[in-house]
């Protein structure tokens, strides 16, 4: 019986197989984390979970209106023109002449009770991207387990990728220089921030 030698070529063959299969399997998760990561990086200029639109309008009714005469039914009537009457949750007066109305889903209406001038803030969940962000925030223990497996797999994908190519294009040549540069960049940010 002869022993089979485990050569560098066989090792690189297995690295290619592992790298390829894990990359295919986790490609969807990589895209989800990349897209949500871009959105979360720019959350100071764009809301990553909601589309926010502000509208200035004139509330229907007779103004000025006295706070004590504003009932729930009057408020619901004010919401009809903006098609939010079914989404009423509650209202209050932060000031005597200002009415604030809260709507399901986070939208709101603010009305000046002297003039009827109103500001409507419409919040709508961003389709798909808000779900991506939810996964990025880690919604539960099963996703935590899957994310940990994904993180370990990224390490394996990286290590196998580093050693797939040999020679001057591999880790002992151009690949090694690129690897070193890729390590230095985050270290510089950690030191400078």
Protein Blocks (a to p, Z undefined) as FASTA:
>chain_A
ZZddddfklmmmmmmmmmmmmmmmmmmmmmmmmmmmmmmmmmmmocfkbccddddddded
dddddfklmcfklmmmmmmmnopmmmcfbdcdfbfkbccdddehhiacdddfknopacdd
dddddehjlmmmmmmnopafklmmmmmmmmmmmmmmmmmmmmmpgcjllmmlmmmmmmmm
mmmmmmmmmmmZZ
